Amino acid sequence: MNWYTKYLPVYEKPFSEASKEAILEVNEKLKELVCENPIVSVVVIAHNEEKRLLSCLWSLSETTCKYPLEIIGVDNNSTDRTAEVFESVGLKYYTELQKSCGYARRCGLEHAKGKYYICIDSDTMYPPKYIETLVDELMKPGIVAVSSLWSYIPDKDHPWWGLKIYEFLRDIHLFIQSFKRPEYSVRGLVFAYEIEYGRKVGYRVDIKRGEDGSMAFGLKKYGKIAFVKKRRARAVTGYGTVGSDGSLFNSFKVRLIKYTKGYSKYFTSVKEIKDEDSNLIK
């Protein structure tokens, strides 16, 4: 049985269908886990995520970590019951009225008390040793940020064997790319960094997506961005942009064409990031 199987009964389900027992369990475990003087700040951002947020928080509540931590939420101006989910499990959260991932992550960064910032996406579930594994890497000399990997939940449209092949090839691409262009291998759902430097760089709020890659690009001048391949740092999530390309085969084909056309990028560093007009918030 996969470690995340326990949380699937509340994944992609309206909050009204969540059992009282599950909510109480998350509430009690979070109380035992968080502390007032954290080394690690775990920041959960959410916009209209009532169907997935509880499963995310449930997985985080079962974290085993040797470092003192806090878990805080950011409700990015949701119109569903997202705020109610945070409240039901007794988690401290802040409301960010300006809508975008950049604004939400910036809000979390402003309120974080720890030395390290762990980015958490509310549609994703995290294994018990996830936070500790990332922080272990962050504490190594010269490391300023880390990124890890993620898997998808198998379903009738995405068989497990197809996902394994897809993820294997994607992981190779991200790993090779991380040597010269680590900012392009970073994804917000599996990203962490030192807060001191993160505040110096700051989150961009003028773009629709890529705020974490932009943060990683800015952090490079302070140290190395490490790529963590360990299984215990692999999150599990839904399909997002992969699903928008149709079948798994088509998703693979679209990305293969894109990456093979620009194969030279694996051998060169980036001096500046150029924005596409379609990605700018106007």
C-alpha positions as CSV (number, residue, x, y, z in Angstrom):
1,M,0.0,0.0,0.0
2,N,1.3,3.4,-0.9
3,W,2.0,5.9,2.0
4,Y,-0.6,8.4,0.6
5,T,-3.5,5.8,0.3
6,K,-4.7,6.9,3.7
7,Y,-5.5,10.4,2.5
8,L,-7.3,9.5,-0.7
9,P,-10.8,9.3,0.8
10,V,-10.8,13.1,1.2
11,Y,-8.8,13.9,-1.9
12,E,-10.9,15.6,-4.6
13,K,-13.9,15.5,-2.3
14,P,-16.1,18.4,-1.1
15,F,-15.2,19.4,2.4
16,S,-18.8,18.6,3.5
17,E,-18.0,14.9,2.8
18,A,-14.9,14.8,5.1
19,S,-15.4,12.7,8.2
20,K,-15.3,14.3,11.6
21,E,-12.8,11.6,12.7
22,A,-10.3,12.6,10.0
23,I,-10.7,16.3,10.8
24,L,-10.1,15.7,14.5
25,E,-7.1,13.5,13.8
26,V,-5.5,16.2,11.7
27,N,-6.3,18.9,14.3
28,E,-4.7,16.9,17.1
29,K,-1.6,15.9,15.2
30,L,-0.9,19.4,14.0
31,K,-1.1,20.7,17.6
32,E,1.5,18.2,18.7
33,L,3.7,19.0,15.7
34,V,4.1,22.8,15.5
35,C,6.1,25.0,17.9
36,E,6.5,28.7,18.8
37,N,10.2,28.9,18.0
38,P,10.7,27.1,14.7
39,I,13.7,26.5,12.6
40,V,11.5,25.5,9.6
41,S,8.5,27.4,8.3
42,V,6.2,25.2,6.2
43,V,3.9,27.4,4.1
44,V,0.7,26.0,2.5
45,I,-0.8,28.2,-0.2
46,A,-4.3,27.6,-1.4
47,H,-6.8,29.2,-3.8
48,N,-10.2,27.4,-4.0
49,E,-8.7,24.1,-2.8
50,E,-11.3,22.8,-0.4
51,K,-11.4,19.5,-2.3
52,R,-7.7,18.9,-1.9
53,L,-6.4,20.9,1.1
54,L,-7.5,18.5,3.8
55,S,-5.6,15.6,2.3
56,C,-2.5,17.9,2.0
57,L,-2.8,18.9,5.7
58,W,-3.4,15.3,6.8
59,S,-0.2,14.2,5.2
60,L,1.7,17.1,6.7
61,S,0.2,16.3,10.2
62,E,2.0,13.0,10.1
63,T,5.4,14.5,9.4
64,T,8.3,13.1,11.4
65,C,11.0,15.8,11.7
66,K,13.9,16.3,14.1
67,Y,13.8,20.1,13.5
68,P,11.3,22.4,15.3
69,L,8.7,23.6,12.8
70,E,5.7,25.7,12.2
71,I,3.0,25.2,9.6
72,I,1.1,28.2,8.3
73,G,-1.5,28.6,5.7
74,V,-2.3,31.3,3.1
75,D,-5.8,31.6,1.7
76,N,-5.4,33.4,-1.6
77,N,-8.8,35.1,-1.7
78,S,-10.7,31.8,-2.1
79,T,-14.5,31.8,-2.9
80,D,-15.1,28.2,-1.7
81,R,-14.6,26.6,1.8
82,T,-10.8,26.8,1.8
83,A,-10.6,29.1,4.9
84,E,-13.0,26.7,6.7
85,V,-10.6,23.8,6.1
86,F,-7.8,25.8,7.7
87,E,-10.0,26.7,10.6
88,S,-11.4,23.2,11.2
89,V,-7.9,21.7,11.8
90,G,-6.8,24.7,13.9
91,L,-4.1,25.9,11.6
92,K,-2.9,29.5,11.7
93,Y,-3.5,31.1,8.3
94,Y,-3.4,34.5,6.6
95,T,-5.6,35.9,3.9
96,E,-4.0,37.3,0.8
97,L,-6.5,39.3,-1.2
98,Q,-4.3,39.9,-4.3
99,K,-4.6,36.7,-6.3
100,S,-1.6,34.9,-7.7
101,C,0.9,32.3,-6.5
102,G,3.5,35.1,-6.2
103,Y,1.4,37.1,-3.8
104,A,0.4,34.0,-1.8
105,R,4.0,32.8,-1.4
106,R,5.2,36.3,-0.6
107,C,2.5,36.5,2.1
108,G,3.9,33.3,3.6
109,L,7.4,34.6,3.4
110,E,6.5,37.8,5.3
111,H,5.0,35.8,8.2
112,A,7.5,32.9,8.4
113,K,9.5,32.7,11.6
114,G,12.0,30.0,10.7
115,K,15.4,29.9,9.0
116,Y,14.1,27.7,6.2
117,Y,11.1,28.1,4.0
118,I,9.3,25.0,2.7
119,C,6.9,25.6,-0.2
120,I,3.8,23.5,0.0
121,D,1.0,23.3,-2.7
122,S,-2.4,22.4,-1.3
123,D,-3.2,20.0,-4.0
124,T,-0.2,17.8,-3.1
125,M,0.5,15.2,-0.5
126,Y,3.9,14.8,1.2
127,P,5.6,11.8,2.7
128,P,6.6,11.8,6.5
129,K,10.3,12.5,6.0
130,Y,9.9,15.1,3.3
131,I,10.6,18.2,5.4
132,E,13.4,16.7,7.3
133,T,15.1,15.4,4.1
134,L,15.0,18.9,2.5
135,V,16.3,20.6,5.6
136,D,19.2,18.1,6.0
137,E,20.3,19.1,2.5
138,L,19.8,22.8,3.1
139,M,22.0,22.6,6.2
140,K,25.0,21.5,4.1
141,P,27.7,24.2,3.4
142,G,27.1,26.2,0.3
143,I,23.5,25.1,-0.2
144,V,21.0,27.9,-0.4
145,A,18.0,26.1,-1.9
146,V,16.8,22.7,-2.8
147,S,14.3,21.1,-5.2
148,S,13.0,17.6,-5.3
149,L,10.7,15.4,-7.4
150,W,7.0,14.4,-7.5
151,S,4.8,11.6,-8.7
152,Y,1.2,11.5,-9.9
153,I,-1.7,9.5,-8.6
154,P,-2.6,6.7,-11.0
155,D,-6.2,6.6,-12.2
156,K,-8.2,5.2,-15.1
157,D,-6.8,7.7,-17.6
158,H,-3.2,7.4,-16.3
159,P,-2.1,3.8,-15.6
160,W,0.7,3.3,-13.1
161,W,3.1,1.8,-15.7
162,G,2.6,4.7,-18.0
163,L,3.2,7.2,-15.2
164,K,6.4,5.4,-14.2
165,I,7.8,5.6,-17.7
166,Y,6.8,9.3,-18.0
167,E,8.2,10.2,-14.5
168,F,11.4,8.3,-15.1
169,L,12.2,10.2,-18.3
170,R,11.0,13.6,-16.9
171,D,13.3,13.0,-13.8
172,I,16.3,12.4,-16.0
173,H,15.6,15.7,-17.9
174,L,15.2,17.7,-14.7
175,F,18.3,16.2,-13.2
176,I,20.5,17.0,-16.2
177,Q,19.0,20.4,-16.5
178,S,19.7,21.1,-12.8
179,F,23.5,21.3,-13.3
180,K,23.5,24.5,-15.5
181,R,20.0,25.7,-15.2
182,P,18.6,24.7,-11.8
183,E,16.0,27.4,-11.8
184,Y,14.2,25.6,-14.7
185,S,14.2,22.3,-12.7
186,V,12.5,24.0,-9.7
187,R,8.7,23.5,-9.2
188,G,6.9,25.3,-6.4
189,L,5.3,22.2,-5.0
190,V,8.8,20.8,-4.1
191,F,11.0,23.7,-3.3
192,A,12.7,25.1,-0.2
193,Y,15.3,27.7,0.6
194,E,17.0,29.8,3.3
195,I,14.6,32.6,4.3
196,E,17.3,35.2,4.8
197,Y,18.3,35.0,1.1
198,G,14.7,34.5,0.0
199,R,13.7,37.9,1.5
200,K,16.6,39.6,-0.2
201,V,15.5,38.2,-3.6
202,G,11.7,38.5,-3.0
203,Y,8.9,36.9,-5.0
204,R,7.8,38.4,-8.3
205,V,4.1,39.2,-8.3
206,D,3.9,40.5,-11.9
207,I,3.8,37.1,-13.5
208,K,1.2,34.4,-13.7
209,R,3.5,31.5,-13.2
210,G,7.2,30.8,-12.7
211,E,7.5,32.8,-9.4
212,D,9.5,29.9,-7.9
213,G,11.9,29.6,-10.8
214,S,12.4,33.4,-10.6
215,M,13.1,33.0,-6.9
216,A,15.6,30.2,-7.6
217,F,17.3,32.3,-10.3
218,G,17.8,35.1,-7.8
219,L,19.1,32.8,-5.1
220,K,21.9,31.4,-7.3
221,K,24.2,34.3,-6.4
222,Y,24.1,33.3,-2.8
223,G,24.9,29.6,-3.2
224,K,24.1,26.3,-4.8
225,I,20.6,24.9,-5.6
226,A,20.7,21.2,-4.8
227,F,18.6,18.6,-6.6
228,V,17.2,16.0,-4.2
229,K,16.4,12.6,-5.8
230,K,15.7,10.6,-2.6
231,R,12.4,8.7,-2.5
232,R,11.5,10.1,0.9
233,A,11.4,13.6,-0.6
234,R,9.1,12.7,-3.5
235,A,5.6,14.3,-3.2
236,V,2.4,13.0,-4.9
237,T,0.0,15.3,-6.7
238,G,-2.7,15.7,-9.3
239,Y,-2.2,16.3,-13.0
240,G,-2.2,20.1,-13.6
241,T,-0.6,21.0,-16.8
242,V,0.1,17.4,-17.7
243,G,-3.7,16.8,-17.8
244,S,-4.2,19.9,-20.0
245,D,-2.2,18.2,-22.8
246,G,-4.7,15.3,-23.1
247,S,-3.4,11.8,-22.8
248,L,-0.2,10.8,-21.1
249,F,1.3,9.9,-24.4
250,N,0.5,13.3,-25.9
251,S,1.9,15.0,-22.8
252,F,5.1,13.1,-23.2
253,K,5.3,13.9,-27.0
254,V,4.7,17.7,-26.4
255,R,7.5,17.9,-23.9
256,L,9.9,15.6,-25.8
257,I,9.6,17.9,-28.9
258,K,10.1,21.0,-26.7
259,Y,13.1,19.7,-24.9
260,T,14.9,18.1,-27.9
261,K,14.6,21.4,-29.9
262,G,16.5,23.2,-27.1
263,Y,19.0,20.5,-26.2
264,S,21.8,23.0,-26.1
265,K,20.3,24.6,-23.0
266,Y,21.6,21.6,-20.9
267,F,25.2,23.0,-21.4
268,T,24.8,26.7,-20.8
269,S,23.8,28.8,-17.8
270,V,21.2,31.6,-17.9
271,K,22.3,35.2,-17.3
272,E,18.8,36.7,-17.3
273,I,15.2,35.5,-17.6
274,K,13.2,36.9,-20.4
275,D,9.4,37.2,-19.8
276,E,6.8,36.1,-22.3
277,D,4.1,38.7,-22.8
278,S,1.4,36.0,-22.2
279,N,2.9,35.4,-18.7
280,L,2.8,39.0,-17.5
281,I,0.0,40.3,-15.3
282,K,-1.2,43.5,-16.8
